[in-house]
Amino acid sequence: MRRFEAGYVKCVKRFFGFERRYSVTQMFCDLDLPIFNTVIHNAQVRLDSSVDTHNNKLVKHVFHIW
């Protein structure tokens, strides 16, 4: 996960033209973007919600095993 986070930060810096040594915290505040942990958390919450409301019993069973 640390490599994904590093890639996320690197892509955001490059896309928006920030210097390599610019503060990551300040960059995300300036851009009003979520940090990596928030993106992952929100994706997990959406997945859990989607599985809970799914009509297919097999899908529910597979995801509730984890």
C-alpha positions as MATLAB code, in Angstrom:
seq = 'MRRFEAGYVKCVKRFFGFERRYSVTQMFCDLDLPIFNTVIHNAQVRLDSSVDTHNNKLVKHVFHIW';
ca = [
       0.000    0.000    0.000;
       2.923    2.335    0.630;
       3.961    2.031   -3.008;
       0.456    2.861   -4.188;
       0.416    5.872   -1.884;
       3.803    7.034   -3.183;
       2.538    6.665   -6.744;
      -0.620    8.628   -5.927;
       1.401   11.487   -4.450;
       3.874   11.458   -7.319;
       1.109   11.541   -9.940;
      -0.716   14.396   -8.212;
       2.515   16.409   -7.933;
       3.406   15.850  -11.570;
      -0.116   16.464  -12.885;
      -0.530   19.738  -11.004;
       3.078   20.889  -11.485;
       4.279   20.832   -7.879;
       7.991   20.533   -7.160;
       9.296   17.216   -5.860;
      10.089   18.590   -2.397;
       6.810   20.485   -1.950;
       4.921   19.537    1.211;
       2.440   16.745    0.531;
       0.106   17.971    3.259;
       0.165   21.513    1.936;
      -0.341   20.309   -1.630;
      -3.484   18.349   -0.780;
      -4.803   21.294    1.247;
      -4.095   23.709   -1.623;
      -5.829   21.435   -4.128;
      -8.663   20.438   -1.787;
      -8.043   16.785   -2.659;
      -8.307   13.781   -0.341;
      -5.167   12.085    0.915;
      -4.515    8.485   -0.122;
      -5.896    6.962    3.093;
      -9.179    8.814    2.596;
      -9.465    7.585   -0.995;
      -8.909    3.979    0.115;
     -11.306    4.320    3.063;
     -14.056    5.777    0.871;
     -13.599    3.011   -1.707;
     -13.878    0.368    1.028;
     -17.035    1.955    2.436;
     -18.611    2.092   -1.042;
     -17.694   -1.551   -1.702;
     -19.120   -2.676    1.643;
     -22.312   -0.721    1.018;
     -22.616   -2.159   -2.478;
     -22.191   -5.723   -1.238;
     -24.687   -5.215    1.591;
     -27.373   -4.041   -0.826;
     -26.583   -6.644   -3.508;
     -29.350   -9.092   -4.396;
     -27.039  -11.976   -5.271;
     -26.584  -14.292   -2.280;
     -23.313  -15.696   -3.646;
     -21.772  -12.217   -3.825;
     -22.862  -11.479   -0.273;
     -21.494  -14.810    0.954;
     -18.100  -14.411   -0.732;
     -17.568  -10.898    0.622;
     -18.741  -11.710    4.139;
     -16.210  -14.548    4.410;
     -13.391  -11.964    4.335;
];
